[in-house]
Amino acid sequence: MSFSNYDVFHPELYNFVGLENYVRLLKDSSFRQALFNTFVFVIGTTPVTTVLALVLALMINSVKRGNQVFRSVFFLPSIVSIVVTASIFKSFYSPVGMFNRIVEFFGLTGHGWLVEKSFAMPAIMLMNIWAYTGYYMVLYLAALTAVPKQLYEAAEVDGADEWQQFWYITLPQIRYMTIFIVVINTIRSWQVFPEVFSLTQGGPVGTTNTLVHELYETAFRYHDMGYASAMSFILLGIIMIFAYIQMQILQKKKSKY
């Protein structure tokens, strides 16, 4: 389909165009902006969610009593529908919402978080980080509980402090989980859509338009299925690159042992 012009409502107009859709992508400023916005989103959310998830997992893992309560509290946002979460945050981001009230409480000026170009994408990133950190925290907790306690006991006998134990024992032992989290987190971030669709629909002036949102608009609003299919293959290629990187890293790690 990516090698054709195809309208789902007018299938009789189908015609083969070869690589024309892919050449068109190279010249499409809207697609380039969506690609850039998605890249910014990935760079802005993946490291933060990964680090926060690890910090929370370490904190909860160190709690002797009541850690199940903390685990449930932080995991709860990840099981709530992202559309519901977006609706809640949309009310927070409104001119009379909670965020502006907090900002004004400290004597600062409130903003139209979802309608100002400088704040719209960071606002979506913040919601995304809040929604998904708990999920990756649970994965890290599973990896932390699998680390043999004997390693820490031996390190304490050798006089290693907590930082040295974390750096030389914990991080190496959870490296496979870290690689897994980073890769699936990155892939999920490249596919960001419901947050954008629910909060801004790509605005203001395309500053939050992402790759999947552009694909959706092209396919289901303008009915240009062939062009949208070409976009989807570009996205597939990006995801395959990250999957390939993951396999290469895992293979190199395994070959050392």
ZAMARGU-4260 file (C-alpha; in steps of 0.2 Angstrom, whole numbers, plus 5000, padded with zeros to 4 digits):
<rodrens>
0) 5000/5000/5000 | 5015/5012/5003 | 5019/5010/4985 | 5002/5017/4980 | 4989/5030/4980
5) 4974/5023/4990 | 4959/5031/4997 | 4948/5019/5007 | 4932/5028/5002 | 4937/5027/4984
10) 4946/5011/4981 | 4943/5012/4962 | 4955/5026/4961 | 4969/5015/4967 | 4985/5017/4957
15) 5003/5011/4959 | 5016/5025/4961 | 5032/5016/4967 | 5043/5026/4978 | 5034/5042/4976
20) 5027/5042/4993 | 5044/5040/5001 | 5051/5054/4990 | 5037/5065/4996 | 5041/5061/5014
25) 5058/5069/5011 | 5050/5085/5005 | 5036/5086/5018 | 5040/5099/5031 | 5025/5093/5042
30) 5032/5075/5043 | 5050/5082/5047 | 5043/5092/5061 | 5033/5077/5067 | 5049/5067/5067
35) 5059/5080/5076 | 5045/5082/5089 | 5044/5064/5092 | 5063/5063/5094 | 5063/5077/5107
40) 5049/5068/5116 | 5060/5052/5116 | 5075/5061/5122 | 5065/5071/5135 | 5056/5056/5143
45) 5066/5040/5141 | 5081/5045/5152 | 5069/5053/5165 | 5057/5038/5167 | 5071/5026/5168
50) 5081/5035/5181 | 5066/5039/5191 | 5060/5021/5190 | 5077/5015/5197 | 5077/5027/5211
55) 5059/5023/5216 | 5063/5004/5215 | 5079/5006/5226 | 5069/5016/5239 | 5055/5004/5240
60) 5067/4989/5240 | 5076/4997/5255 | 5059/4998/5265 | 5057/4984/5277 | 5039/4986/5281
65) 5025/4993/5271 | 5034/4992/5254 | 5019/4984/5246 | 5009/5000/5249 | 5022/5011/5241
70) 5023/4999/5227 | 5004/5000/5224 | 5004/5019/5225 | 5017/5022/5212 | 5011/5008/5201
75) 4993/5014/5200 | 4995/5028/5187 | 5002/5015/5174 | 4986/5004/5175 | 4974/5019/5173
80) 4969/5022/5155 | 4980/5035/5147 | 4965/5044/5140 | 4958/5046/5158 | 4975/5052/5164
85) 4975/5065/5150 | 4958/5071/5154 | 4964/5073/5172 | 4980/5082/5167 | 4970/5093/5155
90) 4960/5100/5169 | 4976/5103/5179 | 4984/5112/5164 | 4968/5124/5161 | 4970/5142/5165
95) 4961/5140/5182 | 4968/5123/5185 | 4979/5116/5199 | 4996/5120/5191 | 4992/5138/5188
100) 4986/5140/5206 | 5002/5132/5212 | 5013/5144/5201 | 5003/5159/5207 | 5004/5154/5225
105) 5023/5156/5223 | 5021/5173/5215 | 5024/5168/5198 | 5013/5170/5182 | 5002/5156/5176
110) 5003/5150/5158 | 4992/5142/5145 | 5002/5126/5147 | 4994/5117/5132 | 4992/5132/5120
115) 5009/5140/5122 | 5022/5133/5110 | 5036/5134/5124 | 5026/5123/5136 | 5014/5112/5127
120) 5027/5098/5123 | 5035/5099/5141 | 5017/5097/5148 | 5014/5081/5138 | 5031/5074/5143
125) 5027/5078/5162 | 5011/5068/5161 | 5019/5054/5151 | 5033/5052/5164 | 5020/5052/5178
130) 5010/5039/5170 | 5023/5026/5165 | 5037/5028/5178 | 5028/5016/5190 | 5027/5002/5177
135) 5046/5002/5175 | 5049/5003/5193 | 5040/4987/5195 | 5052/4979/5182 | 5067/4986/5192
140) 5060/4979/5208 | 5059/4962/5200 | 5077/4963/5195 | 5083/4970/5212 | 5075/4956/5222
145) 5084/4943/5211 | 5101/4950/5216 | 5110/4937/5227 | 5111/4944/5245 | 5127/4935/5247
150) 5136/4948/5236 | 5131/4962/5247 | 5136/4952/5263 | 5153/4949/5255 | 5155/4967/5250
155) 5151/4973/5268 | 5164/4961/5274 | 5177/4969/5262 | 5172/4986/5268 | 5162/4992/5253
160) 5150/5007/5257 | 5133/5009/5250 | 5138/5018/5235 | 5151/5005/5230 | 5139/4991/5232
165) 5127/5000/5221 | 5140/5004/5208 | 5149/4987/5208 | 5135/4975/5212 | 5118/4982/5209
170) 5120/4990/5192 | 5130/4976/5185 | 5117/4963/5191 | 5102/4973/5184 | 5110/4978/5167
175) 5100/4966/5157 | 5084/4974/5164 | 5091/4991/5162 | 5094/4987/5143 | 5076/4980/5142
180) 5068/4995/5150 | 5078/5008/5140 | 5073/4999/5123 | 5055/4996/5127 | 5053/5013/5134
185) 5061/5021/5119 | 5050/5011/5107 | 5035/5016/5116 | 5040/5034/5116 | 5042/5034/5097
190) 5024/5027/5096 | 5017/5041/5107 | 4999/5046/5102 | 4985/5046/5114 | 4993/5059/5125
195) 4995/5071/5110 | 4978/5067/5103 | 4969/5069/5120 | 4978/5085/5125 | 4983/5095/5110
200) 4979/5086/5094 | 4996/5091/5088 | 4995/5110/5092 | 4999/5124/5095 | 5005/5126/5077
205) 5011/5108/5076 | 5024/5109/5090 | 5017/5093/5098 | 5013/5084/5082 | 5021/5067/5083
210) 5025/5054/5070 | 5010/5043/5075 | 4998/5058/5076 | 5004/5063/5059 | 5001/5046/5052
215) 4984/5045/5060 | 4979/5062/5053 | 4985/5057/5036 | 4976/5040/5036 | 4960/5044/5044
220) 4957/5062/5042 | 4963/5065/5024 | 4961/5046/5019 | 4978/5046/5011 | 4982/5028/5015
225) 4997/5025/5004 | 5006/5040/5011 | 5002/5035/5029 | 5008/5018/5025 | 5025/5025/5020
230) 5025/5034/5036 | 5022/5018/5046 | 5036/5009/5037 | 5048/5024/5042 | 5042/5021/5060
235) 5045/5002/5059 | 5062/5005/5053 | 5066/5016/5068 | 5059/5003/5080 | 5069/4989/5071
240) 5085/4999/5073 | 5083/5000/5092 | 5078/4982/5093 | 5094/4978/5083 | 5104/4989/5095
245) 5097/4979/5110 | 5102/4962/5102 | 5119/4968/5099 | 5122/4975/5116 | 5115/4958/5124
250) 5126/4948/5113 | 5142/4958/5118 | 5138/4957/5136 | 5135/4938/5135 | 5151/4935/5125
255) 5161/4942/5140 | 5156/4928/5152
</rodrens>
